[in-house]
Amino acid sequence: MLEAGGDRRTPAVVTTLHGTDITLVGSEPSFSDIIAFSIDRSDGVTAVSHALRAETLKAFRVRPDIRVIHNFIDPEDYADHDRCDERRCLAGPDRLVVTHISNFRPVKRVEVVVRVFAGAARDLPARLVLIGDGPDVPKARREAARLGVEDRVVFLGCQEQVAGLLAASDVFLLPSVQESFGLAALEAMAARVPVVASRVGGLPEVVGEDEGGFLYDIGDLDGMTAGLRRLLLDDELRRECGQRARERAFRLFSSERVVPEYERCYEEVLALRSGRAG
């Protein structure tokens, strides 16, 4: 909350919509009214993607305009890491590394992560590294066992620092059915890792078509498998795509670019409130 003028009793409120507040909580009838009320009573509202803004306006009849301000990364967090050390821990120097990061909830389709990896890397020296925790971890373990790749799948659990792990990766895989933004994909891109992901929600805004990686329709698992395999087989393509991904991440989503947008938003809200008070 922001102080408006000298009146500390009526702070200005700016609400930022991140995704689950609309796509998960907002879809529950018992919560939808309070979410709409909170948005309506805000002095300013931002959303982290154009896709989330459109979904919010479709789901709720709200009064304030919703400004899109994307999530961001700090480029300093993605300075070049010692890739060799991390790779020795994850897979060894001669193995390819496919990484997935999520909260392991149904919308992330972690069983599909395992399935696509198993198909794409069936005859390749590759390992799948899964980072995070959640209710579908057992489902991922069962799928790995069913497909006979359990010895090639590593479950790291929750990790506070992922930049080094991403820097040791070759491809990032995110076949979600919904992503309001796709911060994990952006973090991978910042670490020079190409992304293979679903064409849903905010992911096209983050990844771009054939720029930060390859996007596929939700049901196109064959295409996703082929895209992942193509990147794993072609070292030059993987390097070029990873470099384009990093350049896009730094150009469009750096803290230097995005934080001033938030500051301008707050300043405009305060100026508007001060004008009304006057």
C-alpha positions as CSV (number, residue, x, y, z in Angstrom):
1,M,0.0,0.0,0.0
2,L,1.1,3.6,-0.7
3,E,0.5,6.7,1.3
4,A,-1.6,9.2,-0.6
5,G,-0.6,12.8,0.3
6,G,-0.5,13.4,4.0
7,D,-3.5,11.3,4.9
8,R,-2.2,8.1,6.5
9,R,-5.7,6.8,7.2
10,T,-6.5,6.2,3.5
11,P,-3.5,4.6,1.8
12,A,-3.6,4.1,-1.9
13,V,-3.9,0.4,-2.9
14,V,-2.3,-1.1,-6.0
15,T,-3.2,-4.7,-6.6
16,T,-1.0,-7.0,-8.7
17,L,-2.6,-10.1,-10.3
18,H,-0.2,-13.0,-10.5
19,G,-2.4,-15.8,-11.8
20,T,-3.7,-18.2,-9.2
21,D,-5.7,-15.4,-7.7
22,I,-7.7,-15.4,-10.9
23,T,-7.3,-18.8,-12.5
24,L,-7.6,-20.9,-9.3
25,V,-9.1,-19.0,-6.4
26,G,-11.1,-16.7,-8.6
27,S,-12.8,-19.7,-10.3
28,E,-14.3,-20.7,-6.9
29,P,-17.8,-19.2,-6.5
30,S,-17.2,-18.7,-2.8
31,F,-14.2,-16.4,-3.5
32,S,-15.1,-14.7,-6.7
33,D,-17.1,-11.9,-5.1
34,I,-14.4,-10.9,-2.7
35,I,-11.8,-11.0,-5.5
36,A,-14.0,-8.7,-7.7
37,F,-14.6,-6.4,-4.7
38,S,-10.8,-6.2,-4.0
39,I,-10.0,-5.3,-7.6
40,D,-12.8,-2.7,-7.7
41,R,-11.7,-1.1,-4.5
42,S,-8.1,-0.8,-5.7
43,D,-6.7,2.5,-6.9
44,G,-4.6,0.7,-9.5
45,V,-4.4,-2.8,-10.8
46,T,-1.6,-4.5,-12.7
47,A,-1.4,-8.0,-14.3
48,V,1.8,-9.9,-15.1
49,S,0.7,-10.7,-18.7
50,H,-1.7,-9.7,-21.4
51,A,-3.2,-13.2,-21.2
52,L,-3.9,-12.8,-17.5
53,R,-5.5,-9.3,-18.1
54,A,-7.8,-10.8,-20.7
55,E,-8.7,-13.7,-18.5
56,T,-9.5,-11.3,-15.6
57,L,-11.7,-9.1,-17.7
58,K,-13.5,-12.1,-19.0
59,A,-14.1,-13.6,-15.6
60,F,-15.0,-10.4,-13.7
61,R,-16.9,-7.2,-14.3
62,V,-14.4,-4.9,-12.7
63,R,-14.2,-1.1,-12.8
64,P,-10.5,-0.2,-12.8
65,D,-8.3,-0.5,-15.9
66,I,-5.7,-3.3,-15.7
67,R,-2.2,-2.3,-16.7
68,V,0.1,-5.1,-17.9
69,I,3.5,-5.1,-16.2
70,H,5.5,-8.3,-16.7
71,N,7.5,-10.2,-14.1
72,F,11.2,-9.6,-14.3
73,I,14.6,-11.1,-13.5
74,D,17.8,-9.4,-12.3
75,P,20.5,-10.1,-14.9
76,E,23.2,-10.1,-12.2
77,D,21.6,-13.3,-10.8
78,Y,22.4,-15.0,-14.2
79,A,26.0,-14.1,-14.6
80,D,27.9,-17.1,-16.0
81,H,28.1,-19.9,-13.5
82,D,30.6,-22.7,-13.3
83,R,28.6,-25.0,-15.6
84,C,31.1,-27.9,-15.2
85,D,30.7,-28.2,-11.5
86,E,26.9,-28.2,-11.6
87,R,26.8,-30.7,-14.5
88,R,29.1,-33.1,-12.6
89,C,26.6,-33.1,-9.7
90,L,23.5,-33.4,-11.9
91,A,24.5,-35.8,-14.7
92,G,28.2,-36.0,-15.5
93,P,30.0,-34.1,-18.3
94,D,28.8,-36.4,-21.1
95,R,25.1,-36.4,-20.4
96,L,22.5,-34.0,-21.6
97,V,20.3,-32.4,-19.0
98,V,16.6,-31.6,-19.4
99,T,15.1,-29.6,-16.5
100,H,11.7,-28.8,-15.2
101,I,10.7,-26.5,-12.3
102,S,7.2,-26.2,-10.9
103,N,4.9,-26.7,-7.9
104,F,4.0,-30.2,-9.2
105,R,0.3,-29.4,-9.4
106,P,-2.0,-30.9,-12.0
107,V,-1.8,-27.9,-14.3
108,K,1.9,-28.5,-14.7
109,R,1.4,-32.0,-16.1
110,V,4.5,-33.5,-14.6
111,E,3.6,-36.9,-15.9
112,V,3.8,-35.4,-19.4
113,V,7.2,-33.9,-18.6
114,V,8.4,-37.5,-18.0
115,R,6.6,-38.9,-21.0
116,V,8.0,-36.3,-23.4
117,F,11.5,-36.7,-22.0
118,A,11.3,-40.5,-22.3
119,G,10.3,-40.2,-26.0
120,A,12.7,-37.5,-27.0
121,A,15.8,-39.0,-25.2
122,R,15.0,-42.7,-25.7
123,D,18.4,-43.5,-27.1
124,L,20.4,-40.5,-25.9
125,P,22.7,-40.0,-22.9
126,A,20.3,-37.7,-21.1
127,R,18.9,-37.1,-17.6
128,L,15.7,-35.3,-16.5
129,V,16.1,-33.1,-13.5
130,L,12.9,-32.2,-11.6
131,I,13.0,-29.2,-9.2
132,G,10.2,-28.4,-6.8
133,D,7.6,-30.3,-4.8
134,G,3.9,-30.8,-4.8
135,P,1.0,-33.3,-4.9
136,D,1.9,-34.8,-8.2
137,V,5.4,-35.9,-7.4
138,P,4.2,-39.5,-6.9
139,K,2.5,-39.4,-10.3
140,A,5.8,-38.4,-11.9
141,R,7.6,-41.2,-10.1
142,R,5.1,-43.7,-11.3
143,E,5.3,-42.5,-14.9
144,A,9.1,-42.8,-14.8
145,A,8.9,-46.3,-13.5
146,R,6.2,-47.2,-16.1
147,L,8.4,-46.0,-18.9
148,G,11.5,-47.5,-17.6
149,V,13.4,-44.2,-17.1
150,E,13.4,-44.0,-13.3
151,D,17.2,-44.3,-13.2
152,R,17.4,-41.3,-15.5
153,V,15.1,-39.0,-13.5
154,V,16.4,-36.9,-10.6
155,F,14.1,-35.4,-8.0
156,L,15.8,-32.5,-6.3
157,G,12.8,-31.1,-4.4
158,C,12.6,-27.4,-3.6
159,Q,15.7,-25.3,-4.2
160,E,16.1,-21.7,-3.1
161,Q,18.8,-21.0,-5.7
162,V,18.0,-22.3,-9.2
163,A,20.2,-20.1,-11.4
164,G,23.2,-22.4,-11.2
165,L,21.1,-25.5,-11.8
166,L,19.6,-23.9,-14.8
167,A,23.0,-22.9,-16.1
168,A,23.9,-26.6,-16.1
169,S,20.9,-27.5,-18.1
170,D,20.6,-28.0,-21.9
171,V,16.8,-27.6,-22.3
172,F,13.9,-26.5,-20.1
173,L,10.6,-28.4,-20.5
174,L,7.2,-26.8,-19.4
175,P,4.1,-28.6,-20.9
176,S,1.6,-26.8,-18.6
177,V,-2.1,-26.5,-19.4
178,Q,-2.1,-23.0,-17.9
179,E,0.6,-20.4,-17.2
180,S,-0.4,-16.9,-16.3
181,F,3.2,-15.8,-17.0
182,G,5.8,-18.5,-17.0
183,L,8.5,-17.2,-14.6
184,A,10.4,-20.5,-14.5
185,A,10.7,-20.4,-18.3
186,L,12.0,-16.8,-18.1
187,E,14.6,-17.9,-15.5
188,A,15.7,-20.7,-17.8
189,M,16.0,-18.2,-20.8
190,A,18.1,-15.9,-18.7
191,A,20.5,-18.8,-18.0
192,R,20.8,-19.4,-21.8
193,V,18.6,-22.4,-21.8
194,P,16.1,-22.9,-24.7
195,V,12.5,-23.6,-23.6
196,V,10.1,-26.3,-25.0
197,A,6.7,-25.4,-23.7
198,S,2.9,-25.2,-24.2
199,R,1.5,-22.3,-26.2
200,V,-0.8,-21.2,-23.4
201,G,-1.4,-18.2,-21.2
202,G,1.5,-15.8,-20.9
203,L,4.1,-18.2,-22.3
204,P,4.0,-16.8,-25.9
205,E,4.7,-13.4,-24.4
206,V,7.7,-14.7,-22.5
207,V,9.2,-17.2,-24.9
208,G,8.2,-15.8,-28.2
209,E,7.6,-17.9,-31.3
210,D,10.9,-19.7,-32.3
211,E,12.9,-17.1,-30.3
212,G,13.4,-18.3,-26.8
213,G,12.5,-21.9,-27.7
214,F,9.7,-23.9,-29.3
215,L,6.0,-23.6,-28.4
216,Y,3.3,-26.3,-29.1
217,D,-0.4,-26.6,-28.6
218,I,-1.4,-28.4,-25.4
219,G,-2.4,-31.6,-27.2
220,D,0.6,-31.8,-29.5
221,L,2.8,-34.1,-27.4
222,D,4.3,-35.6,-30.5
223,G,5.4,-32.1,-31.7
224,M,6.8,-31.3,-28.3
225,T,8.7,-34.6,-28.1
226,A,10.1,-34.0,-31.6
227,G,11.1,-30.4,-30.7
228,L,12.9,-31.5,-27.5
229,R,14.7,-34.3,-29.4
230,R,15.7,-31.8,-32.1
231,L,17.4,-29.6,-29.5
232,L,19.1,-32.4,-27.8
233,L,20.5,-33.8,-31.0
234,D,21.7,-30.4,-32.5
235,D,24.4,-28.7,-30.3
236,E,24.6,-25.7,-32.6
237,L,20.9,-25.1,-32.7
238,R,20.7,-25.5,-28.9
239,R,23.5,-22.9,-28.4
240,E,21.9,-20.5,-30.8
241,C,18.4,-20.8,-29.4
242,G,19.8,-20.5,-25.8
243,Q,21.6,-17.3,-26.8
244,R,18.5,-15.8,-28.4
245,A,16.5,-16.8,-25.2
246,R,19.0,-14.9,-23.0
247,E,19.0,-11.8,-25.2
248,R,15.2,-11.8,-25.2
249,A,15.0,-12.2,-21.4
250,F,17.4,-9.4,-20.8
251,R,15.9,-7.1,-23.4
252,L,12.3,-7.4,-22.4
253,F,12.2,-8.6,-18.8
254,S,15.2,-7.2,-16.9
255,S,14.7,-5.4,-13.6
256,E,16.2,-2.3,-15.2
257,R,13.3,-2.2,-17.7
258,V,10.4,-3.4,-15.6
259,V,10.9,-1.9,-12.2
260,P,10.5,1.7,-13.5
261,E,7.2,0.6,-15.0
262,Y,6.0,-0.3,-11.5
263,E,7.4,3.0,-10.1
264,R,5.5,5.0,-12.8
265,C,2.3,3.1,-11.9
266,Y,2.7,3.9,-8.2
267,E,3.5,7.6,-8.9
268,E,0.4,7.9,-11.2
269,V,-1.8,6.3,-8.6
270,L,-0.5,8.7,-5.8
271,A,-0.9,11.7,-8.1
272,L,-4.5,10.8,-8.9
273,R,-5.3,10.2,-5.2
274,S,-3.7,13.5,-4.3
275,G,-5.6,15.3,-7.0
276,R,-8.9,13.9,-5.7
277,A,-8.0,14.8,-2.1
278,G,-7.3,18.4,-3.3
